[in-house]
Amino acid sequence: MQYLINMHINKSSIILDFFAGSGTTLHATMKLNAEDGGKRQCILVQQKEGD
């Protein structure tokens, strides 16, 4: 996930994840921001299962 996020040059991007699950995208975003001083934001969406 970090590789895909890091492909985008803009370090102030907003990343949208419609399949949040375990939050892998959020963790990758936070780690990259810590490493390179970026200000990326991450929006996670998870639908309730079973309905």
mmCIF file of the N, C-alpha and C atoms, coordinates in Angstrom:
data_MODEL
# 
_entry.id   MODEL 
# 
loop_
_atom_site.group_PDB 
_atom_site.id 
_atom_site.type_symbol 
_atom_site.label_atom_id 
_atom_site.label_alt_id 
_atom_site.label_comp_id 
_atom_site.label_asym_id 
_atom_site.label_entity_id 
_atom_site.label_seq_id 
_atom_site.pdbx_PDB_ins_code 
_atom_site.Cartn_x 
_atom_site.Cartn_y 
_atom_site.Cartn_z 
_atom_site.occupancy 
_atom_site.B_iso_or_equiv 
_atom_site.pdbx_formal_charge 
_atom_site.auth_seq_id 
_atom_site.auth_comp_id 
_atom_site.auth_asym_id 
_atom_site.auth_atom_id 
_atom_site.pdbx_PDB_model_num 
ATOM 1   N N  . MET A 1 1  ? 0.815   -1.172 0.000  1.00 0.00 ? 1  MET A N  1 
ATOM 2   C CA . MET A 1 1  ? 0.000   0.000  0.000  1.00 0.00 ? 1  MET A CA 1 
ATOM 3   C C  . MET A 1 1  ? 0.873   1.255  0.000  1.00 0.00 ? 1  MET A C  1 
ATOM 4   N N  . GLN A 1 2  ? 1.950   1.222  0.777  1.00 0.00 ? 2  GLN A N  1 
ATOM 5   C CA . GLN A 1 2  ? 2.851   2.381  0.826  1.00 0.00 ? 2  GLN A CA 1 
ATOM 6   C C  . GLN A 1 2  ? 3.386   2.701  -0.557 1.00 0.00 ? 2  GLN A C  1 
ATOM 7   N N  . TYR A 1 3  ? 3.726   1.679  -1.308 1.00 0.00 ? 3  TYR A N  1 
ATOM 8   C CA . TYR A 1 3  ? 4.270   1.880  -2.654 1.00 0.00 ? 3  TYR A CA 1 
ATOM 9   C C  . TYR A 1 3  ? 3.254   2.623  -3.528 1.00 0.00 ? 3  TYR A C  1 
ATOM 10  N N  . LEU A 1 4  ? 1.991   2.189  -3.486 1.00 0.00 ? 4  LEU A N  1 
ATOM 11  C CA . LEU A 1 4  ? 0.963   2.819  -4.305 1.00 0.00 ? 4  LEU A CA 1 
ATOM 12  C C  . LEU A 1 4  ? 0.723   4.266  -3.892 1.00 0.00 ? 4  LEU A C  1 
ATOM 13  N N  . ILE A 1 5  ? 0.647   4.513  -2.595 1.00 0.00 ? 5  ILE A N  1 
ATOM 14  C CA . ILE A 1 5  ? 0.425   5.876  -2.106 1.00 0.00 ? 5  ILE A CA 1 
ATOM 15  C C  . ILE A 1 5  ? 1.608   6.763  -2.466 1.00 0.00 ? 5  ILE A C  1 
ATOM 16  N N  . ASN A 1 6  ? 2.796   6.230  -2.339 1.00 0.00 ? 6  ASN A N  1 
ATOM 17  C CA . ASN A 1 6  ? 4.016   6.996  -2.588 1.00 0.00 ? 6  ASN A CA 1 
ATOM 18  C C  . ASN A 1 6  ? 4.212   7.314  -4.071 1.00 0.00 ? 6  ASN A C  1 
ATOM 19  N N  . MET A 1 7  ? 3.501   6.637  -4.964 1.00 0.00 ? 7  MET A N  1 
ATOM 20  C CA . MET A 1 7  ? 3.615   6.904  -6.396 1.00 0.00 ? 7  MET A CA 1 
ATOM 21  C C  . MET A 1 7  ? 3.093   8.299  -6.744 1.00 0.00 ? 7  MET A C  1 
ATOM 22  N N  . HIS A 1 8  ? 2.199   8.818  -5.936 1.00 0.00 ? 8  HIS A N  1 
ATOM 23  C CA . HIS A 1 8  ? 1.628   10.142 -6.177 1.00 0.00 ? 8  HIS A CA 1 
ATOM 24  C C  . HIS A 1 8  ? 2.569   11.189 -5.591 1.00 0.00 ? 8  HIS A C  1 
ATOM 25  N N  . ILE A 1 9  ? 2.953   12.164 -6.371 1.00 0.00 ? 9  ILE A N  1 
ATOM 26  C CA . ILE A 1 9  ? 3.942   13.155 -5.964 1.00 0.00 ? 9  ILE A CA 1 
ATOM 27  C C  . ILE A 1 9  ? 3.412   14.093 -4.880 1.00 0.00 ? 9  ILE A C  1 
ATOM 28  N N  . ASN A 1 10 ? 2.120   14.428 -4.932 1.00 0.00 ? 10 ASN A N  1 
ATOM 29  C CA . ASN A 1 10 ? 1.531   15.387 -3.999 1.00 0.00 ? 10 ASN A CA 1 
ATOM 30  C C  . ASN A 1 10 ? 1.470   14.796 -2.588 1.00 0.00 ? 10 ASN A C  1 
ATOM 31  N N  . LYS A 1 11 ? 2.246   15.380 -1.671 1.00 0.00 ? 11 LYS A N  1 
ATOM 32  C CA . LYS A 1 11 ? 2.290   14.873 -0.296 1.00 0.00 ? 11 LYS A CA 1 
ATOM 33  C C  . LYS A 1 11 ? 1.165   15.433 0.562  1.00 0.00 ? 11 LYS A C  1 
ATOM 34  N N  . SER A 1 12 ? 0.214   16.110 -0.077 1.00 0.00 ? 12 SER A N  1 
ATOM 35  C CA . SER A 1 12 ? -0.973  16.619 0.625  1.00 0.00 ? 12 SER A CA 1 
ATOM 36  C C  . SER A 1 12 ? -2.240  15.984 0.061  1.00 0.00 ? 12 SER A C  1 
ATOM 37  N N  . SER A 1 13 ? -2.100  14.804 -0.519 1.00 0.00 ? 13 SER A N  1 
ATOM 38  C CA . SER A 1 13 ? -3.222  14.118 -1.145 1.00 0.00 ? 13 SER A CA 1 
ATOM 39  C C  . SER A 1 13 ? -4.242  13.653 -0.120 1.00 0.00 ? 13 SER A C  1 
ATOM 40  N N  . ILE A 1 14 ? -5.447  13.406 -0.614 1.00 0.00 ? 14 ILE A N  1 
ATOM 41  C CA . ILE A 1 14 ? -6.488  12.773 0.183  1.00 0.00 ? 14 ILE A CA 1 
ATOM 42  C C  . ILE A 1 14 ? -6.706  11.385 -0.414 1.00 0.00 ? 14 ILE A C  1 
ATOM 43  N N  . ILE A 1 15 ? -6.528  10.357 0.402  1.00 0.00 ? 15 ILE A N  1 
ATOM 44  C CA . ILE A 1 15 ? -6.665  8.974  -0.039 1.00 0.00 ? 15 ILE A CA 1 
ATOM 45  C C  . ILE A 1 15 ? -8.012  8.461  0.439  1.00 0.00 ? 15 ILE A C  1 
ATOM 46  N N  . LEU A 1 16 ? -8.791  7.887  -0.473 1.00 0.00 ? 16 LEU A N  1 
ATOM 47  C CA . LEU A 1 16 ? -10.111 7.363  -0.145 1.00 0.00 ? 16 LEU A CA 1 
ATOM 48  C C  . LEU A 1 16 ? -10.087 5.853  -0.281 1.00 0.00 ? 16 LEU A C  1 
ATOM 49  N N  . ASP A 1 17 ? -10.443 5.145  0.790  1.00 0.00 ? 17 ASP A N  1 
ATOM 50  C CA . ASP A 1 17 ? -10.454 3.687  0.810  1.00 0.00 ? 17 ASP A CA 1 
ATOM 51  C C  . ASP A 1 17 ? -11.862 3.215  1.138  1.00 0.00 ? 17 ASP A C  1 
ATOM 52  N N  . PHE A 1 18 ? -12.567 2.655  0.134  1.00 0.00 ? 18 PHE A N  1 
ATOM 53  C CA . PHE A 1 18 ? -13.935 2.194  0.331  1.00 0.00 ? 18 PHE A CA 1 
ATOM 54  C C  . PHE A 1 18 ? -14.011 0.806  0.964  1.00 0.00 ? 18 PHE A C  1 
ATOM 55  N N  . PHE A 1 19 ? -12.894 0.155  1.135  1.00 0.00 ? 19 PHE A N  1 
ATOM 56  C CA . PHE A 1 19 ? -12.861 -1.176 1.735  1.00 0.00 ? 19 PHE A CA 1 
ATOM 57  C C  . PHE A 1 19 ? -11.890 -1.156 2.914  1.00 0.00 ? 19 PHE A C  1 
ATOM 58  N N  . ALA A 1 20 ? -12.235 -0.394 3.942  1.00 0.00 ? 20 ALA A N  1 
ATOM 59  C CA . ALA A 1 20 ? -11.323 -0.102 5.044  1.00 0.00 ? 20 ALA A CA 1 
ATOM 60  C C  . ALA A 1 20 ? -10.815 -1.348 5.759  1.00 0.00 ? 20 ALA A C  1 
ATOM 61  N N  . GLY A 1 21 ? -11.697 -2.262 6.104  1.00 0.00 ? 21 GLY A N  1 
ATOM 62  C CA . GLY A 1 21 ? -11.287 -3.507 6.749  1.00 0.00 ? 21 GLY A CA 1 
ATOM 63  C C  . GLY A 1 21 ? -10.388 -3.292 7.943  1.00 0.00 ? 21 GLY A C  1 
ATOM 64  N N  . SER A 1 22 ? -9.136  -3.710 7.833  1.00 0.00 ? 22 SER A N  1 
ATOM 65  C CA . SER A 1 22 ? -8.196  -3.638 8.961  1.00 0.00 ? 22 SER A CA 1 
ATOM 66  C C  . SER A 1 22 ? -7.450  -2.308 9.043  1.00 0.00 ? 22 SER A C  1 
ATOM 67  N N  . GLY A 1 23 ? -7.682  -1.402 8.114  1.00 0.00 ? 23 GLY A N  1 
ATOM 68  C CA . GLY A 1 23 ? -7.052  -0.084 8.172  1.00 0.00 ? 23 GLY A CA 1 
ATOM 69  C C  . GLY A 1 23 ? -5.651  -0.021 7.592  1.00 0.00 ? 23 GLY A C  1 
ATOM 70  N N  . THR A 1 24 ? -5.314  -0.944 6.718  1.00 0.00 ? 24 THR A N  1 
ATOM 71  C CA . THR A 1 24 ? -3.979  -0.986 6.125  1.00 0.00 ? 24 THR A CA 1 
ATOM 72  C C  . THR A 1 24 ? -3.626  0.319  5.407  1.00 0.00 ? 24 THR A C  1 
ATOM 73  N N  . THR A 1 25 ? -4.581  0.886  4.690  1.00 0.00 ? 25 THR A N  1 
ATOM 74  C CA . THR A 1 25 ? -4.342  2.122  3.956  1.00 0.00 ? 25 THR A CA 1 
ATOM 75  C C  . THR A 1 25 ? -4.036  3.271  4.912  1.00 0.00 ? 25 THR A C  1 
ATOM 76  N N  . LEU A 1 26 ? -4.771  3.338  6.001  1.00 0.00 ? 26 LEU A N  1 
ATOM 77  C CA . LEU A 1 26 ? -4.533  4.385  7.003  1.00 0.00 ? 26 LEU A CA 1 
ATOM 78  C C  . LEU A 1 26 ? -3.142  4.244  7.616  1.00 0.00 ? 26 LEU A C  1 
ATOM 79  N N  . HIS A 1 27 ? -2.758  3.031  7.973  1.00 0.00 ? 27 HIS A N  1 
ATOM 80  C CA . HIS A 1 27 ? -1.435  2.809  8.561  1.00 0.00 ? 27 HIS A CA 1 
ATOM 81  C C  . HIS A 1 27 ? -0.321  3.184  7.583  1.00 0.00 ? 27 HIS A C  1 
ATOM 82  N N  . ALA A 1 28 ? -0.499  2.823  6.317  1.00 0.00 ? 28 ALA A N  1 
ATOM 83  C CA . ALA A 1 28 ? 0.506   3.168  5.305  1.00 0.00 ? 28 ALA A CA 1 
ATOM 84  C C  . ALA A 1 28 ? 0.601   4.680  5.133  1.00 0.00 ? 28 ALA A C  1 
ATOM 85  N N  . THR A 1 29 ? -0.548  5.358  5.147  1.00 0.00 ? 29 THR A N  1 
ATOM 86  C CA . THR A 1 29 ? -0.560  6.816  5.023  1.00 0.00 ? 29 THR A CA 1 
ATOM 87  C C  . THR A 1 29 ? 0.149   7.476  6.190  1.00 0.00 ? 29 THR A C  1 
ATOM 88  N N  . MET A 1 30 ? -0.166  7.032  7.392  1.00 0.00 ? 30 MET A N  1 
ATOM 89  C CA . MET A 1 30 ? 0.459   7.608  8.587  1.00 0.00 ? 30 MET A CA 1 
ATOM 90  C C  . MET A 1 30 ? 1.969   7.377  8.590  1.00 0.00 ? 30 MET A C  1 
ATOM 91  N N  . LYS A 1 31 ? 2.395   6.183  8.176  1.00 0.00 ? 31 LYS A N  1 
ATOM 92  C CA . LYS A 1 31 ? 3.826   5.873  8.157  1.00 0.00 ? 31 LYS A CA 1 
ATOM 93  C C  . LYS A 1 31 ? 4.565   6.746  7.142  1.00 0.00 ? 31 LYS A C  1 
ATOM 94  N N  . LEU A 1 32 ? 3.994   6.896  5.953  1.00 0.00 ? 32 LEU A N  1 
ATOM 95  C CA . LEU A 1 32 ? 4.630   7.742  4.938  1.00 0.00 ? 32 LEU A CA 1 
ATOM 96  C C  . LEU A 1 32 ? 4.693   9.199  5.394  1.00 0.00 ? 32 LEU A C  1 
ATOM 97  N N  . ASN A 1 33 ? 3.635   9.698  6.015  1.00 0.00 ? 33 ASN A N  1 
ATOM 98  C CA . ASN A 1 33 ? 3.656   11.074 6.526  1.00 0.00 ? 33 ASN A CA 1 
ATOM 99  C C  . ASN A 1 33 ? 4.764   11.251 7.563  1.00 0.00 ? 33 ASN A C  1 
ATOM 100 N N  . ALA A 1 34 ? 4.946   10.267 8.416  1.00 0.00 ? 34 ALA A N  1 
ATOM 101 C CA . ALA A 1 34 ? 5.992   10.337 9.444  1.00 0.00 ? 34 ALA A CA 1 
ATOM 102 C C  . ALA A 1 34 ? 7.385   10.309 8.808  1.00 0.00 ? 34 ALA A C  1 
ATOM 103 N N  . GLU A 1 35 ? 7.530   9.528  7.743  1.00 0.00 ? 35 GLU A N  1 
ATOM 104 C CA . GLU A 1 35 ? 8.832   9.383  7.091  1.00 0.00 ? 35 GLU A CA 1 
ATOM 105 C C  . GLU A 1 35 ? 9.236   10.621 6.291  1.00 0.00 ? 35 GLU A C  1 
ATOM 106 N N  . ASP A 1 36 ? 8.277   11.187 5.535  1.00 0.00 ? 36 ASP A N  1 
ATOM 107 C CA . ASP A 1 36 ? 8.658   12.267 4.623  1.00 0.00 ? 36 ASP A CA 1 
ATOM 108 C C  . ASP A 1 36 ? 8.034   13.622 4.956  1.00 0.00 ? 36 ASP A C  1 
ATOM 109 N N  . GLY A 1 37 ? 7.372   13.717 6.096  1.00 0.00 ? 37 GLY A N  1 
ATOM 110 C CA . GLY A 1 37 ? 6.795   14.999 6.506  1.00 0.00 ? 37 GLY A CA 1 
ATOM 111 C C  . GLY A 1 37 ? 5.574   15.410 5.701  1.00 0.00 ? 37 GLY A C  1 
ATOM 112 N N  . GLY A 1 38 ? 4.962   14.448 4.999  1.00 0.00 ? 38 GLY A N  1 
ATOM 113 C CA . GLY A 1 38 ? 3.778   14.737 4.199  1.00 0.00 ? 38 GLY A CA 1 
ATOM 114 C C  . GLY A 1 38 ? 2.571   15.068 5.067  1.00 0.00 ? 38 GLY A C  1 
ATOM 115 N N  . LYS A 1 39 ? 1.540   15.573 4.423  1.00 0.00 ? 39 LYS A N  1 
ATOM 116 C CA . LYS A 1 39 ? 0.298   15.922 5.114  1.00 0.00 ? 39 LYS A CA 1 
ATOM 117 C C  . LYS A 1 39 ? -0.889  15.225 4.447  1.00 0.00 ? 39 LYS A C  1 
ATOM 118 N N  . ARG A 1 40 ? -0.654  13.985 4.021  1.00 0.00 ? 40 ARG A N  1 
ATOM 119 C CA . ARG A 1 40 ? -1.720  13.208 3.388  1.00 0.00 ? 40 ARG A CA 1 
ATOM 120 C C  . ARG A 1 40 ? -2.845  12.945 4.386  1.00 0.00 ? 40 ARG A C  1 
ATOM 121 N N  . GLN A 1 41 ? -4.059  12.891 3.872  1.00 0.00 ? 41 GLN A N  1 
ATOM 122 C CA . GLN A 1 41 ? -5.212  12.546 4.689  1.00 0.00 ? 41 GLN A CA 1 
ATOM 123 C C  . GLN A 1 41 ? -5.816  11.268 4.133  1.00 0.00 ? 41 GLN A C  1 
ATOM 124 N N  . CYS A 1 42 ? -6.447  10.500 5.008  1.00 0.00 ? 42 CYS A N  1 
ATOM 125 C CA . CYS A 1 42 ? -7.012  9.231  4.594  1.00 0.00 ? 42 CYS A CA 1 
ATOM 126 C C  . CYS A 1 42 ? -8.455  9.140  5.091  1.00 0.00 ? 42 CYS A C  1 
ATOM 127 N N  . ILE A 1 43 ? -9.367  8.818  4.175  1.00 0.00 ? 43 ILE A N  1 
ATOM 128 C CA . ILE A 1 43 ? -10.765 8.630  4.525  1.00 0.00 ? 43 ILE A CA 1 
ATOM 129 C C  . ILE A 1 43 ? -11.079 7.145  4.323  1.00 0.00 ? 43 ILE A C  1 
ATOM 130 N N  . LEU A 1 44 ? -11.561 6.511  5.380  1.00 0.00 ? 44 LEU A N  1 
ATOM 131 C CA . LEU A 1 44 ? -11.893 5.083  5.327  1.00 0.00 ? 44 LEU A CA 1 
ATOM 132 C C  . LEU A 1 44 ? -13.404 4.906  5.383  1.00 0.00 ? 44 LEU A C  1 
ATOM 133 N N  . VAL A 1 45 ? -13.929 3.977  4.570  1.00 0.00 ? 45 VAL A N  1 
ATOM 134 C CA . VAL A 1 45 ? -15.350 3.668  4.543  1.00 0.00 ? 45 VAL A CA 1 
ATOM 135 C C  . VAL A 1 45 ? -15.493 2.169  4.671  1.00 0.00 ? 45 VAL A C  1 
ATOM 136 N N  . GLN A 1 46 ? -16.375 1.723  5.551  1.00 0.00 ? 46 GLN A N  1 
ATOM 137 C CA . GLN A 1 46 ? -16.628 0.292  5.708  1.00 0.00 ? 46 GLN A CA 1 
ATOM 138 C C  . GLN A 1 46 ? -18.123 0.098  5.863  1.00 0.00 ? 46 GLN A C  1 
ATOM 139 N N  . GLN A 1 47 ? -18.712 -0.713 4.996  1.00 0.00 ? 47 GLN A N  1 
ATOM 140 C CA . GLN A 1 47 ? -20.132 -0.997 5.095  1.00 0.00 ? 47 GLN A CA 1 
ATOM 141 C C  . GLN A 1 47 ? -20.384 -2.132 6.057  1.00 0.00 ? 47 GLN A C  1 
ATOM 142 N N  . LYS A 1 48 ? -21.506 -2.054 6.729  1.00 0.00 ? 48 LYS A N  1 
ATOM 143 C CA . LYS A 1 48 ? -21.924 -3.101 7.639  1.00 0.00 ? 48 LYS A CA 1 
ATOM 144 C C  . LYS A 1 48 ? -22.208 -4.374 6.836  1.00 0.00 ? 48 LYS A C  1 
ATOM 145 N N  . GLU A 1 49 ? -21.724 -5.484 7.328  1.00 0.00 ? 49 GLU A N  1 
ATOM 146 C CA . GLU A 1 49 ? -21.928 -6.759 6.631  1.00 0.00 ? 49 GLU A CA 1 
ATOM 147 C C  . GLU A 1 49 ? -23.258 -7.386 7.024  1.00 0.00 ? 49 GLU A C  1 
ATOM 148 N N  . GLY A 1 50 ? -23.830 -8.159 6.107  1.00 0.00 ? 50 GLY A N  1 
ATOM 149 C CA . GLY A 1 50 ? -24.992 -8.956 6.424  1.00 0.00 ? 50 GLY A CA 1 
ATOM 150 C C  . GLY A 1 50 ? -26.337 -8.345 6.101  1.00 0.00 ? 50 GLY A C  1 
ATOM 151 N N  . ASP A 1 51 ? -26.417 -7.123 5.689  1.00 0.00 ? 51 ASP A N  1 
ATOM 152 C CA . ASP A 1 51 ? -27.724 -6.537 5.373  1.00 0.00 ? 51 ASP A CA 1 
ATOM 153 C C  . ASP A 1 51 ? -27.912 -6.350 3.900  1.00 0.00 ? 51 ASP A C  1 
# 
